[in-house]
Amino acid sequence: MIRKAHLRRPALIAAALAALAVSCSATPKPDAAAGGPATTAATADALEGRDTLPGDVTPSAAPTSDPYAPASGEKVRDAFATLQATLNDSCASDCAYFLGRVNKELQELNSAMTNDPKGPGHFREPLQKMAELNKTLAGDSSYENLSKHQARLIGTRDFVNTWMQGHPDDYR
């Protein structure tokens, strides 16, 4: 009896590890909305006769190797959640990563707010702050430029966080 239990344990452990390996390595299914041709917010706005705010960032149709490039098609609540994840981080360990990530999360939230069914008018204040940041950054997301404008970058993140806290229906 002891001998059988001794042989079963490694088999059970191996089976459990195999099951975990299969579930962890499964590739997620692509989002059906992301499969079609990309339409930028500016193009959509032009088709609908709406104006965009200056400095709006629109999703790109071409894939990019930039790890800080914004994702497209994200919902406001999801983009806000990833922005909030930066609140307890700082430049203490890897400043280039931190600043790049804050910028990326702001750009994704900008895109999500611009493309939200409520329309950009609902998010006027945060979109304006992000437009001011984008004007300051002038399209340069290099570490040197982000570091130079670190106070404005973090200030914009904090402003957007505070504004969103006052609008819980937009992220719940």
SULTA-V231579 format. One record per residue. N is the residue number from 1. SS is DSSP state (~ for helix, > for strand, _ for the rest). PHI is phi in whole degrees, 0 to 359 (none if undefined). OMEGA is omega as a letter, one per 30 degrees, with the letter a starting at -180 (none if undefined). Layout:
N	SS	PHI	OMEGA
N	SS	PHI	OMEGA
This chain:
1	_	none	l
2	~	297	a
3	~	296	l
4	~	294	l
5	~	297	l
6	~	295	l
7	~	278	a
8	~	288	a
9	~	302	l
10	~	298	l
11	~	292	l
12	~	295	l
13	~	296	l
14	~	297	l
15	~	295	l
16	~	295	l
17	~	295	l
18	~	296	l
19	~	296	l
20	~	295	a
21	~	297	l
22	~	293	a
23	~	290	a
24	~	281	a
25	~	265	l
26	_	294	a
27	_	277	a
28	_	290	l
29	_	287	l
30	_	294	l
31	_	292	a
32	~	300	a
33	~	292	a
34	~	277	a
35	_	285	a
36	_	276	l
37	_	294	a
38	_	281	l
39	_	241	l
40	_	285	l
41	~	298	l
42	~	296	l
43	~	295	l
44	~	298	l
45	~	295	l
46	~	295	l
47	~	294	a
48	~	266	l
49	_	77	l
50	_	265	l
51	_	263	l
52	_	258	l
53	_	284	l
54	_	296	l
55	_	85	l
56	_	298	l
57	_	258	a
58	_	246	a
59	_	297	a
60	_	267	l
61	_	282	a
62	_	268	l
63	_	293	a
64	_	230	l
65	_	267	l
66	_	289	a
67	_	292	a
68	_	257	l
69	_	287	a
70	_	292	l
71	_	279	l
72	_	253	l
73	_	76	a
74	_	278	l
75	_	279	a
76	~	303	a
77	~	298	l
78	~	289	l
79	~	295	l
80	~	293	l
81	~	299	l
82	~	288	l
83	~	293	l
84	~	299	l
85	_	296	l
86	_	270	a
87	_	297	a
88	_	264	l
89	_	267	l
90	_	204	l
91	_	279	a
92	_	303	a
93	_	261	a
94	_	214	a
95	~	296	a
96	~	298	l
97	~	297	a
98	~	300	a
99	~	295	l
100	~	298	a
101	~	292	l
102	~	300	l
103	~	298	l
104	~	299	a
105	~	295	l
106	~	295	l
107	~	294	l
108	~	293	l
109	~	293	l
110	~	303	a
111	~	297	a
112	~	296	l
113	~	292	l
114	~	296	a
115	~	266	a
116	_	293	l
117	_	302	l
118	_	290	l
119	_	88	a
120	_	297	l
121	_	296	l
122	_	293	a
123	_	254	a
124	~	307	a
125	~	295	l
126	~	295	l
127	~	295	l
128	~	295	l
129	~	299	a
130	~	291	l
131	~	295	l
132	~	297	l
133	~	298	a
134	~	297	l
135	~	295	l
136	~	296	a
137	~	286	l
138	_	53	l
139	_	78	a
140	_	261	a
141	_	258	l
142	_	291	l
143	~	302	a
144	~	300	a
145	~	288	l
146	~	296	l
147	~	293	l
148	~	298	a
149	_	250	a
150	~	303	a
151	~	298	l
152	~	290	l
153	~	299	a
154	~	291	l
155	~	298	l
156	~	294	l
157	~	302	a
158	~	293	l
159	~	298	a
160	~	298	l
161	~	299	a
162	~	296	l
163	~	298	a
164	~	295	l
165	~	299	l
166	_	276	a
167	_	230	a
168	~	298	l
169	~	292	a
170	~	276	a
171	_	229	l
172	_	251	none
